[in-house]
């Protein structure tokens, strides 16, 4: 099982920024795509961003395009989510995720609250 640990969440005002991190010690990290998901209260978990193993390609949900940036540092076994121009509707628990073969792993999540 790949263990993932998110950090960087918190309370921020609308228009502010946060940078989330997700770290692992697993040696398989650099071989697989990484995802960020989020789940708001009463809503289904949704895919926010995906990055390929070498970081050459990224994809985003329409709701965050132009505001969020996913990146990774394979040497540090860490994936990041830079979130700018935050809106109240970005409030959610953010999870990182990896799928490897027939298995997948989730972090415990980090809370992001956007409020004045």
C-alpha positions as a Markdown table, in Angstrom:
| # | Residue | x | y | z |
|---|---|---|---|---|
| 1 | Unk | 0.0 | 0.0 | 0.0 |
| 2 | Unk | 1.3 | 3.4 | -1.0 |
| 3 | Unk | 0.9 | 5.9 | 1.9 |
| 4 | Unk | 0.2 | 9.5 | 0.9 |
| 5 | Unk | 0.2 | 12.5 | 3.3 |
| 6 | Unk | -1.3 | 15.8 | 2.3 |
| 7 | Unk | -0.5 | 19.1 | 3.9 |
| 8 | Unk | -0.9 | 22.8 | 3.3 |
| 9 | Unk | -4.6 | 23.3 | 3.8 |
| 10 | Unk | -6.1 | 26.0 | 5.9 |
| 11 | Unk | -8.4 | 29.1 | 6.0 |
| 12 | Unk | -7.9 | 31.7 | 3.3 |
| 13 | Unk | -9.9 | 34.7 | 2.1 |
| 14 | Unk | -11.5 | 34.8 | -1.3 |
| 15 | Unk | -8.9 | 35.8 | -3.9 |
| 16 | Unk | -6.1 | 34.3 | -1.8 |
| 17 | Unk | -3.7 | 31.4 | -2.5 |
| 18 | Unk | -2.7 | 28.1 | -1.0 |
| 19 | Unk | -0.2 | 25.5 | -1.9 |
| 20 | Unk | -1.0 | 21.9 | -1.1 |
| 21 | Unk | 1.6 | 19.1 | -0.9 |
| 22 | Unk | 1.3 | 15.4 | -1.0 |
| 23 | Unk | 4.3 | 13.3 | -0.1 |
| 24 | Unk | 5.1 | 9.6 | -0.1 |
| 25 | Unk | 8.1 | 7.5 | 0.7 |
| 26 | Unk | 7.1 | 4.9 | -1.9 |
| 27 | Unk | 9.7 | 4.2 | -4.6 |
| 28 | Unk | 6.9 | 3.7 | -7.2 |
| 29 | Unk | 5.9 | 7.4 | -7.1 |
| 30 | Unk | 7.8 | 8.5 | -10.2 |
| 31 | Unk | 6.3 | 5.7 | -12.3 |
| 32 | Unk | 2.6 | 6.7 | -12.1 |
| 33 | Unk | 0.3 | 9.6 | -12.7 |
| 34 | Unk | -0.9 | 11.5 | -9.6 |
| 35 | Unk | -4.3 | 13.1 | -9.0 |
| 36 | Unk | -5.8 | 15.7 | -6.8 |
| 37 | Unk | -9.5 | 15.3 | -5.9 |
| 38 | Unk | -11.8 | 17.3 | -3.6 |
| 39 | Unk | -15.0 | 16.7 | -1.8 |
| 40 | Unk | -17.3 | 19.5 | -0.5 |
| 41 | Unk | -19.9 | 18.9 | 2.1 |
| 42 | Unk | -22.9 | 17.1 | 0.7 |
| 43 | Unk | -21.2 | 16.6 | -2.7 |
| 44 | Unk | -19.5 | 13.8 | -4.5 |
| 45 | Unk | -15.7 | 13.6 | -4.7 |
| 46 | Unk | -14.5 | 15.3 | -7.9 |
| 47 | Unk | -11.3 | 15.1 | -9.9 |
| 48 | Unk | -9.5 | 18.5 | -9.8 |
| 49 | Unk | -6.2 | 17.9 | -11.6 |
| 50 | Unk | -4.0 | 15.1 | -13.0 |
| 51 | Unk | -0.3 | 15.0 | -13.8 |
| 52 | Unk | 1.6 | 12.3 | -15.8 |
| 53 | Unk | 4.6 | 10.5 | -14.3 |
| 54 | Unk | 7.2 | 12.7 | -15.8 |
| 55 | Unk | 5.2 | 15.9 | -15.4 |
| 56 | Unk | 4.9 | 16.4 | -19.2 |
| 57 | Unk | 1.1 | 16.6 | -19.3 |
| 58 | Unk | -1.5 | 17.9 | -17.0 |
| 59 | Unk | -5.3 | 18.1 | -17.0 |
| 60 | Unk | -7.7 | 20.2 | -15.0 |
| 61 | Unk | -11.4 | 20.4 | -14.1 |
| 62 | Unk | -13.0 | 23.2 | -16.0 |
| 63 | Unk | -13.9 | 24.9 | -12.6 |
| 64 | Unk | -10.2 | 25.3 | -11.7 |
| 65 | Unk | -8.5 | 25.9 | -15.1 |
| 66 | Unk | -6.4 | 29.0 | -15.1 |
| 67 | Unk | -6.4 | 29.2 | -11.3 |
| 68 | Unk | -4.8 | 25.9 | -10.1 |
| 69 | Unk | -1.5 | 24.3 | -11.1 |
| 70 | Unk | -0.5 | 20.8 | -10.5 |
| 71 | Unk | 3.2 | 19.9 | -10.4 |
| 72 | Unk | 5.5 | 17.2 | -9.1 |
| 73 | Unk | 9.0 | 16.6 | -7.9 |
| 74 | Unk | 9.9 | 13.0 | -8.4 |
| 75 | Unk | 13.2 | 13.3 | -6.5 |
| 76 | Unk | 11.2 | 14.4 | -3.4 |
| 77 | Unk | 8.3 | 12.1 | -4.2 |
| 78 | Unk | 5.9 | 14.9 | -3.8 |
| 79 | Unk | 3.1 | 16.3 | -5.8 |
| 80 | Unk | 1.8 | 19.9 | -5.4 |
| 81 | Unk | -1.4 | 21.8 | -6.1 |
| 82 | Unk | -0.9 | 25.6 | -6.3 |
| 83 | Unk | -4.3 | 27.2 | -5.9 |
| 84 | Unk | -4.7 | 30.9 | -6.8 |
| 85 | Unk | -7.7 | 33.2 | -7.0 |
| 86 | Unk | -9.5 | 31.0 | -4.5 |
| 87 | Unk | -13.3 | 31.2 | -4.4 |
| 88 | Unk | -15.7 | 30.1 | -1.6 |
| 89 | Unk | -16.8 | 27.3 | -3.9 |
| 90 | Unk | -13.3 | 25.8 | -3.7 |
| 91 | Unk | -14.0 | 25.0 | 0.0 |
| 92 | Unk | -13.5 | 21.2 | 0.3 |
| 93 | Unk | -11.3 | 18.5 | 1.7 |
| 94 | Unk | -8.6 | 17.9 | -0.9 |
| 95 | Unk | -7.2 | 14.4 | -1.4 |
| 96 | Unk | -4.2 | 13.2 | -3.4 |
| 97 | Unk | -4.6 | 9.8 | -5.2 |
| 98 | Unk | -2.4 | 7.4 | -7.1 |
| 99 | Unk | -3.5 | 4.4 | -9.2 |
| 100 | Unk | -0.9 | 1.7 | -9.7 |
| 101 | Unk | -2.0 | -1.3 | -11.7 |
| 102 | Unk | -5.1 | -2.7 | -10.1 |
| 103 | Unk | -4.6 | -0.9 | -6.9 |
| 104 | Unk | -5.0 | 2.7 | -5.7 |
| 105 | Unk | -4.3 | 4.7 | -2.6 |
| 106 | Unk | -5.7 | 7.9 | -1.1 |
| 107 | Unk | -4.3 | 10.3 | 1.4 |
| 108 | Unk | -6.4 | 11.3 | 4.4 |
| 109 | Unk | -7.1 | 14.7 | 3.0 |
| 110 | Unk | -6.5 | 18.3 | 3.9 |
| 111 | Unk | -9.2 | 20.9 | 4.6 |
| 112 | Unk | -9.3 | 24.0 | 2.5 |
| 113 | Unk | -11.8 | 26.7 | 3.6 |
| 114 | Unk | -12.2 | 29.9 | 1.5 |
| 115 | Unk | -14.2 | 32.5 | 3.5 |
| 116 | Unk | -14.0 | 36.1 | 4.5 |
